[in-house]
């Protein structure tokens, strides 16, 4: 295997949810379960606790896809001319470089 190929391989790791992996962002809490730096930039995984009204504004991801999986509460997601309302155990996906997408909490709390 060429050295550059080895550098692209992610390493195995385990992480507990704790204060060191959790950050406040726009009135919500984000816990990083896997960071891009730990997966050679292939993906990141986070748990996002939010209250209605604290959702991110419409935005575009130029480099990465985005996938949501609702654990608690109900969320509404918008992308192009599509609208999805997701209850727990439902997911939605937004391909990179698509027109702006956004989300909105429909209950007082979502995770």
N, C-alpha and C positions, 0 to 999 in steps of 0.2 A: 504494500500500500504506500502510495506517495505521501510525503509529509503533509502536504496541504489537505489531502483527504482525511488524514488523521485529525487535523485541527478542526474539521467540520463535524466530527462525531461528538454528540453530547455525552456527558458523563452521567452515571447513575447518582441519584441523591434522594434524600428523604427530608421532609420539612414538616414541622409542627406549626400550627397556626399560633402565632405569638405576637407580642408587641413589636419585635424587630422586623417582622414581615408585613406589618399592617400600617397603612398610611391614611391620613385624613385628606380628602380631596373634594372640594366644592361642597362641603357639608355632609359628605358620605364617607364610608370607610371602605378601603380597598385592601385586601390581603393577597399578596403575591404567593401563589402556591408553586409556580414555576416561572422563572424569569427567562427572557430571551437570551441573556448571557449564559444561562445554564443549559440551554437547548441548542446552542450554536445558531441562534437567531431563527430557528424553525417555528417556534411558537412560544407563547406565554399563557399562563393560566392564572386567573385571579377570581376571588370571591368579592362581590360588590354589594355592600349593604347601603340602601338608599331610602330616603323618605320622599314622598310625592313633592315635586317641585325642585329637587336637587339633581335631576338627571342632567347628563351632559347636553350641551346645545348641539344642533345639527352640525355634522362634521364629515370629512372624507379621510379615509386611510389610503395613503399613496402606496404603501409597501406591504401591508398585511391584510388578511381577511379577518373578519370579526364574527364570533359565534357567541350567542347568548343561550343560557339554560336557566330557566326560572326555577328556583327552589321554594320560595315563599312569596305570597302576594300575587298580584296580577300586573303585567306590564304590557304596554302598547308600543309597537315598533313601527317605524315609518322608513321606507326606502323607495325612491322613485315614486311610482304611482301605487305602491302596495302598502297595505296596513295589516298588521297582525296583532291580535290580542292573545297574549300567552298567559296561561295559568301554570301552576307548578307542574313540573315534569314535561314541559314543552320547550322547544328551542327554535331559534331563528338564526339565519346566517346572512352576512353581508359581504359580498366579494369586494376585494380592494378596488380602489379607483372608481367606484360607482358614485353616482350623484349623492349628495348629502343624505345621511341617515340620522335618525334620532330615536329617542325612546321617551316614554312618559309612564310614571307610576299611576296606576288606577286605584290603588289602595293607599292607606297611610304609610305602609312599609312594604318594601320588596327586597328580595335577596335572590 
